[in-house]
Amino acid sequence: MHIKISAVTFGDEEIEEAISCLRSAKLTMGARCLAFEKAFAEYLGAGNAIFVNSGSSANLLSWFAISNPMIPERQGRRRLGPGTEVIVPAVSWSTTIWPIVQAGCVPVLVDCDPDTLQMNLDAVKAAIGPKTGAICVIHAMGNATPMAPVVSLAAEHGLWLVEDTCEALGTRHGGRYTGCFGQIGTFSFYFSHHISTIEGGMAVTDDDEIADLLRSMRSHGWSRHRTDRDAIERRYPEIDPRFLFITTGFNLRPTELNGAFGLRQLPKLSTFNRRRKEIGKAWHEAFTVLVEAGKLSVMRTTEDTEPAFFGYPVLCRSSAEKDKLMRFLEEKGIETRPIICGNMARQPAFEHVSHRVAGSLAGADRIMDTGLYWGVHPRITDEEVDYVGNTVRSFFAA
Ligand SMILES: Cc1ncc(COP(=O)(O)O)c(C=O)c1O
């Protein structure tokens, strides 16, 4: 058997939509991307969705938007500037943190809970200081960070709240979808994620002004895709409206091929996630004996959360045992990965990054040293679910 981390989830529908897109010769961002944005916003119940070429780009756009002079400052939240601190979980993805650094801010790493893999809320509270301007949550591994306390901390201190939801599309928490609690939520549609647009990402926001800023910044800083385009263009009659630049920006646009995939994948998301949940539940049951014996720990779903498993993470008793389990599983055809980037403070890139570590990162170290995950993609069969369950149990029986 070969249980891969991820598998193709697209079929004839996506391929036919992509071919008809190629035949139309309309390949740069257009109607399909816009239709996908609309459907995605409707799915989440979000006000606006801005489609980009990756989850990393959605993060880049978000942090540069919050640092942009045009950002609307509301409810005590101030535009981020050089040296503003942004609180992030230490167990993170690289391009969750790099855009914060690239925007001139200072990431402040806080510890994570080895049980849930989410950022530790006491650590977040303790890390808030006079320079704090934002909190960046990551809903790791399809679980959810408990949002009620984060939302109230952010409101109390006038902080921006950005949710990196790249690993948790479709996760519900407190009756809502993750990614919809803060000012901006970001998503990834990379091949191995909950749905795939080959490469792709989305930034969602309920704030229409932020949405227009994101639209301008996604495309060179011009006015073309903004909802207030006409009003802006009337203000500058002497400038050709097709090339009217109102802010700095990037080119982070997706192509229509990505839009074609997104449109055909999104209606399948609930079915995919149902299967992810079923598989996760089956493994939870299969490993109850190991968990009760203290041999293995599995990710605990946070309260009031319906997870959309990104992978199936487990922690071993020691680093040596984790290495052994990883080797054993790979030999048995079960692909494994470390849990995200582990404790980012230990990654060599951080030697060159101005940052602050707030408190102990013992939980993040434990996750990095003893954790691993394997795939929970919807193409895994019942037979493969049993195979993985039996293989893991046989490792600990030996
Ligand atoms: C938490 C998190 N943020 C951001 C990203 C980046 O997404 P992308 O690969 O689409 O750039 C990933 C990728 O897996 C991720 O896990």
The ligand as an SDF file (V2000), in Angstrom:
LIG
                    3D

 16 16  0  0  0  0  0  0  0  0999 V2000
   -0.5360   27.6480    7.8600 C   0  0  0  0  0  0  0  0  0  0  0  0
   -0.1490   27.8780    6.4290 C   0  0  0  0  0  0  0  0  0  0  0  0
   -0.1130   29.1450    5.9690 N   0  0  0  0  0  0  0  0  0  0  0  0
    0.2150   29.4180    4.7010 C   0  0  0  0  0  0  0  0  0  0  0  0
    0.5310   28.4110    3.8000 C   0  0  0  0  0  0  0  0  0  0  0  0
    0.9270   28.7720    2.4090 C   0  0  0  0  0  0  0  0  0  0  0  0
    0.0060   28.3810    1.4240 O   0  0  0  0  0  0  0  0  0  0  0  0
    0.4840   28.2100   -0.0740 P   0  0  0  0  0  0  0  0  0  0  0  0
    1.2390   26.9270   -0.1610 O   0  0  0  0  0  0  0  0  0  0  0  0
   -0.7880   28.1740   -0.8670 O   0  0  0  0  0  0  0  0  0  0  0  0
    1.3230   29.3590   -0.4230 O   0  0  0  0  0  0  0  0  0  0  0  0
    0.5150   27.0780    4.2320 C   0  0  0  0  0  0  0  0  0  0  0  0
    0.8510   26.0040    3.3070 C   0  0  0  0  0  0  0  0  0  0  0  0
    0.6910   24.8380    3.5220 O   0  0  0  0  0  0  0  0  0  0  0  0
    0.1680   26.7960    5.5850 C   0  0  0  0  0  0  0  0  0  0  0  0
    0.1580   25.5560    6.0670 O   0  0  0  0  0  0  0  0  0  0  0  0
  1  2  1  0
  2  3  1  0
  2 15  2  0
  3  4  2  0
  4  5  1  0
  5  6  1  0
  5 12  2  0
  6  7  1  0
  7  8  1  0
  8  9  2  0
  8 10  1  0
  8 11  1  0
 12 13  1  0
 12 15  1  0
 13 14  2  0
 15 16  1  0
M  END
$$$$
